[in-house]
């Protein structure tokens, strides 16, 4: 999963938002979540 802002593949888990895993990009420090597969 790539960062939607800078495209980096370096990320870390940063908690949960609305029961979805939250990630932080290690390059640009952008926080994002990934949509669940249905």
Biopython code that builds the backbone (N, CA, C, O; Angstrom):
import numpy as np
from Bio.PDB.StructureBuilder import StructureBuilder

atoms = [
    (1, "UNK", "N", (0.838, -1.167, 0.000)),
    (1, "UNK", "CA", (0.000, 0.000, 0.000)),
    (1, "UNK", "C", (0.891, 1.240, 0.000)),
    (1, "UNK", "O", (1.757, 1.395, 0.862)),
    (2, "UNK", "N", (0.676, 2.094, -0.946)),
    (2, "UNK", "CA", (1.503, 3.294, -1.088)),
    (2, "UNK", "C", (0.825, 4.501, -0.446)),
    (2, "UNK", "O", (-0.398, 4.555, -0.315)),
    (3, "UNK", "N", (1.641, 5.451, -0.055)),
    (3, "UNK", "CA", (1.113, 6.711, 0.472)),
    (3, "UNK", "C", (0.365, 7.432, -0.654)),
    (3, "UNK", "O", (0.918, 7.610, -1.740)),
    (4, "UNK", "N", (-0.887, 7.851, -0.412)),
    (4, "UNK", "CA", (-1.633, 8.547, -1.468)),
    (4, "UNK", "C", (-1.081, 9.932, -1.800)),
    (4, "UNK", "O", (-1.402, 10.485, -2.852)),
    (5, "UNK", "N", (-0.258, 10.499, -0.922)),
    (5, "UNK", "CA", (0.272, 11.840, -1.159)),
    (5, "UNK", "C", (1.606, 11.807, -1.900)),
    (5, "UNK", "O", (1.783, 12.519, -2.888)),
    (6, "UNK", "N", (2.555, 10.975, -1.425)),
    (6, "UNK", "CA", (3.891, 10.991, -2.043)),
    (6, "UNK", "C", (4.257, 9.686, -2.746)),
    (6, "UNK", "O", (5.260, 9.632, -3.458)),
    (7, "UNK", "N", (3.452, 8.626, -2.557)),
    (7, "UNK", "CA", (3.715, 7.358, -3.237)),
    (7, "UNK", "C", (4.730, 6.466, -2.547)),
    (7, "UNK", "O", (5.073, 5.409, -3.076)),
    (8, "UNK", "N", (5.220, 6.861, -1.379)),
    (8, "UNK", "CA", (6.211, 6.072, -0.650)),
    (8, "UNK", "C", (5.596, 4.775, -0.127)),
    (8, "UNK", "O", (4.402, 4.717, 0.167)),
    (9, "UNK", "N", (6.431, 3.729, -0.014)),
    (9, "UNK", "CA", (5.958, 2.464, 0.558)),
    (9, "UNK", "C", (6.406, 2.311, 2.009)),
    (9, "UNK", "O", (6.182, 1.268, 2.623)),
    (10, "UNK", "N", (7.039, 3.351, 2.559)),
    (10, "UNK", "CA", (7.475, 3.315, 3.956)),
    (10, "UNK", "C", (6.403, 3.937, 4.839)),
    (10, "UNK", "O", (6.135, 5.136, 4.754)),
    (11, "UNK", "N", (5.790, 3.112, 5.692)),
    (11, "UNK", "CA", (4.720, 3.599, 6.551)),
    (11, "UNK", "C", (4.758, 2.870, 7.876)),
    (11, "UNK", "O", (5.434, 1.850, 8.014)),
    (12, "UNK", "N", (4.028, 3.394, 8.858)),
    (12, "UNK", "CA", (3.889, 2.721, 10.148)),
    (12, "UNK", "C", (2.439, 2.809, 10.584)),
    (12, "UNK", "O", (1.713, 3.720, 10.186)),
    (13, "UNK", "N", (2.025, 1.859, 11.404)),
    (13, "UNK", "CA", (0.668, 1.881, 11.933)),
    (13, "UNK", "C", (0.562, 3.017, 12.939)),
    (13, "UNK", "O", (1.473, 3.242, 13.736)),
    (14, "UNK", "N", (-0.563, 3.733, 12.893)),
    (14, "UNK", "CA", (-0.736, 4.903, 13.764)),
    (14, "UNK", "C", (-2.118, 4.906, 14.400)),
    (14, "UNK", "O", (-2.782, 5.942, 14.445)),
    (15, "UNK", "N", (-2.551, 3.758, 14.888)),
    (15, "UNK", "CA", (-3.826, 3.688, 15.590)),
    (15, "UNK", "C", (-4.992, 3.340, 14.682)),
    (15, "UNK", "O", (-4.817, 2.797, 13.592)),
    (16, "UNK", "N", (-6.200, 3.670, 15.166)),
    (16, "UNK", "CA", (-7.428, 3.352, 14.439)),
    (16, "UNK", "C", (-8.323, 4.577, 14.366)),
    (16, "UNK", "O", (-8.319, 5.416, 15.267)),
    (17, "UNK", "N", (-9.094, 4.675, 13.283)),
    (17, "UNK", "CA", (-10.102, 5.715, 13.113)),
    (17, "UNK", "C", (-11.363, 5.019, 12.609)),
    (17, "UNK", "O", (-11.350, 4.386, 11.553)),
    (18, "UNK", "N", (-12.458, 5.139, 13.374)),
    (18, "UNK", "CA", (-13.724, 4.483, 13.002)),
    (18, "UNK", "C", (-13.521, 3.009, 12.674)),
    (18, "UNK", "O", (-14.017, 2.527, 11.656)),
    (19, "UNK", "N", (-12.800, 2.294, 13.523)),
    (19, "UNK", "CA", (-12.444, 0.875, 13.385)),
    (19, "UNK", "C", (-11.663, 0.541, 12.121)),
    (19, "UNK", "O", (-11.648, -0.611, 11.688)),
    (20, "UNK", "N", (-11.020, 1.530, 11.529)),
    (20, "UNK", "CA", (-10.135, 1.272, 10.389)),
    (20, "UNK", "C", (-8.702, 1.586, 10.800)),
    (20, "UNK", "O", (-8.453, 2.558, 11.513)),
    (21, "UNK", "N", (-7.771, 0.765, 10.351)),
    (21, "UNK", "CA", (-6.359, 0.978, 10.676)),
    (21, "UNK", "C", (-5.898, 2.299, 10.072)),
    (21, "UNK", "O", (-6.192, 2.599, 8.914)),
    (22, "UNK", "N", (-5.178, 3.082, 10.859)),
    (22, "UNK", "CA", (-4.635, 4.364, 10.406)),
    (22, "UNK", "C", (-3.137, 4.194, 10.222)),
    (22, "UNK", "O", (-2.484, 3.534, 11.030)),
    (23, "UNK", "N", (-2.588, 4.781, 9.172)),
    (23, "UNK", "CA", (-1.165, 4.676, 8.875)),
    (23, "UNK", "C", (-0.544, 6.058, 8.768)),
    (23, "UNK", "O", (-1.215, 7.038, 8.448)),
    (24, "UNK", "N", (0.770, 6.115, 9.046)),
    (24, "UNK", "CA", (1.516, 7.364, 8.871)),
    (24, "UNK", "C", (2.676, 7.087, 7.933)),
    (24, "UNK", "O", (3.450, 6.155, 8.151)),
    (25, "UNK", "N", (2.796, 7.893, 6.893)),
    (25, "UNK", "CA", (3.908, 7.777, 5.952)),
    (25, "UNK", "C", (5.187, 8.240, 6.648)),
    (25, "UNK", "O", (5.208, 9.301, 7.271)),
    (26, "UNK", "N", (6.251, 7.445, 6.542)),
    (26, "UNK", "CA", (7.517, 7.815, 7.182)),
    (26, "UNK", "C", (8.266, 8.888, 6.396)),
    (26, "UNK", "O", (9.172, 9.529, 6.930)),
    (27, "UNK", "N", (7.895, 9.088, 5.135)),
    (27, "UNK", "CA", (8.589, 10.071, 4.302)),
    (27, "UNK", "C", (7.985, 11.473, 4.448)),
    (27, "UNK", "O", (8.699, 12.436, 4.726)),
    (28, "UNK", "N", (6.658, 11.578, 4.258)),
    (28, "UNK", "CA", (6.028, 12.909, 4.279)),
    (28, "UNK", "C", (5.144, 13.123, 5.508)),
    (28, "UNK", "O", (4.558, 14.194, 5.664)),
    (29, "UNK", "N", (5.041, 12.117, 6.382)),
    (29, "UNK", "CA", (4.279, 12.185, 7.638)),
    (29, "UNK", "C", (2.776, 12.391, 7.432)),
    (29, "UNK", "O", (2.090, 12.918, 8.307)),
    (30, "UNK", "N", (2.277, 11.974, 6.278)),
    (30, "UNK", "CA", (0.846, 12.059, 5.987)),
    (30, "UNK", "C", (0.126, 10.889, 6.650)),
    (30, "UNK", "O", (0.612, 9.759, 6.599)),
    (31, "UNK", "N", (-1.029, 11.145, 7.274)),
    (31, "UNK", "CA", (-1.831, 10.089, 7.886)),
    (31, "UNK", "C", (-2.947, 9.696, 6.927)),
    (31, "UNK", "O", (-3.589, 10.557, 6.326)),
    (32, "UNK", "N", (-3.174, 8.391, 6.788)),
    (32, "UNK", "CA", (-4.221, 7.913, 5.888)),
    (32, "UNK", "C", (-4.754, 6.571, 6.356)),
    (32, "UNK", "O", (-4.129, 5.887, 7.166)),
    (33, "UNK", "N", (-5.924, 6.202, 5.833)),
    (33, "UNK", "CA", (-6.523, 4.901, 6.111)),
    (33, "UNK", "C", (-6.730, 4.202, 4.774)),
    (33, "UNK", "O", (-6.675, 4.822, 3.713)),
    (34, "UNK", "N", (-6.968, 2.905, 4.851)),
    (34, "UNK", "CA", (-7.194, 2.118, 3.647)),
    (34, "UNK", "C", (-8.608, 1.574, 3.700)),
    (34, "UNK", "O", (-9.025, 1.024, 4.719)),
    (35, "UNK", "N", (-9.344, 1.723, 2.617)),
    (35, "UNK", "CA", (-10.730, 1.249, 2.570)),
    (35, "UNK", "C", (-10.765, -0.269, 2.720)),
    (35, "UNK", "O", (-9.917, -0.983, 2.184)),
    (36, "UNK", "N", (-11.764, -0.743, 3.462)),
    (36, "UNK", "CA", (-11.934, -2.185, 3.639)),
    (36, "UNK", "C", (-12.379, -2.821, 2.331)),
    (36, "UNK", "O", (-13.131, -2.223, 1.562)),
    (37, "UNK", "N", (-11.904, -4.047, 2.086)),
    (37, "UNK", "CA", (-12.363, -4.795, 0.921)),
    (37, "UNK", "C", (-13.709, -5.404, 1.257)),
    (37, "UNK", "O", (-13.893, -5.964, 2.338)),
    (38, "UNK", "N", (-14.649, -5.295, 0.333)),
    (38, "UNK", "CA", (-15.982, -5.828, 0.620)),
    (38, "UNK", "C", (-16.238, -7.123, -0.131)),
    (38, "UNK", "O", (-17.314, -7.708, -0.004)),
]
sb = StructureBuilder()
sb.init_structure("model")
sb.init_model(0)
sb.init_chain("A")
sb.init_seg("    ")
for serial, (resi, resn, name, xyz) in enumerate(atoms, 1):
    if name == "N":
        sb.init_residue(resn, " ", resi, " ")
    sb.init_atom(name, np.array(xyz, "f"), 0.0, 1.0, " ", f" {name:<3s}", serial, name[0])
structure = sb.get_structure()
